[in-house]
Amino acid sequence: IDGLPATALGLAIQTTVSKGHENATAENGPWMITLDAPSFSSVMQHACNCALCEEAYRAYITQALNGDLDNTPIINHLLKLRLKKAKLLNYNNYAEV
């Protein structure tokens, strides 16, 4: 958590307290980081811990791959449509379009 500004720590503690950890403090934690922009971007910009940054990044880039947020079928459909468009325009693939 080293490197995070006081505002980011305050947000992390506010989230932690709202999730039931009533004794959490900005100084001693525990801190709850979310994938919402203010929390995530603060970690990516200021955290000194590379493992924390990597964990936050991996969680952020895979959030739409599971459960109700899974957009894989939509992406696959778009890729098929783009290939179809390319073929109709006599290109080998969409990148050539």
JORA-V854198 format. One record per pair of residues at least 24 apart in sequence whose C-alpha atoms are under 10 Angstrom apart, sorted by sequence separation. I is the first residue (numbers start at 1). J is the second residue. D is the distance in Angstrom with one decimal. If there is no record, write none. Layout:
<<I & J & D> <I & J & D>>
This chain:
<<9 & 33 & 9.1> <15 & 39 & 9.8> <35 & 59 & 7.6> <36 & 60 & 9.0> <8 & 33 & 9.1> <34 & 59 & 9.5> <35 & 60 & 6.1> <12 & 38 & 9.9> <34 & 60 & 9.2> <35 & 61 & 9.7> <11 & 38 & 8.4> <12 & 39 & 7.1> <1 & 29 & 9.3> <11 & 39 & 7.1> <35 & 63 & 8.6> <1 & 30 & 10.0> <1 & 31 & 8.2> <8 & 38 & 7.6> <9 & 39 & 8.9> <7 & 38 & 9.6> <8 & 39 & 6.4> <1 & 33 & 9.8> <7 & 39 & 9.6> <8 & 40 & 9.4> <8 & 41 & 9.4> <9 & 42 & 9.3> <8 & 42 & 6.3> <9 & 43 & 9.9> <4 & 39 & 9.9> <7 & 42 & 9.1> <8 & 43 & 8.1> <5 & 42 & 7.8> <4 & 42 & 6.7> <5 & 43 & 9.4> <8 & 46 & 9.4> <3 & 42 & 9.4> <4 & 43 & 6.6> <3 & 43 & 8.5> <4 & 44 & 9.4> <2 & 43 & 9.7> <4 & 45 & 8.4> <5 & 46 & 7.4> <1 & 43 & 8.2> <3 & 45 & 9.0> <4 & 46 & 5.2> <5 & 47 & 8.9> <3 & 46 & 5.2> <4 & 47 & 5.4> <2 & 46 & 8.2> <3 & 47 & 4.7> <4 & 48 & 8.0> <1 & 46 & 9.0> <2 & 47 & 5.9> <3 & 48 & 5.4> <4 & 49 & 10.0> <1 & 47 & 6.1> <2 & 48 & 5.6> <3 & 49 & 8.3> <1 & 48 & 7.3> <2 & 49 & 6.9> <1 & 49 & 6.9> <1 & 52 & 7.9> <1 & 53 & 9.9>>
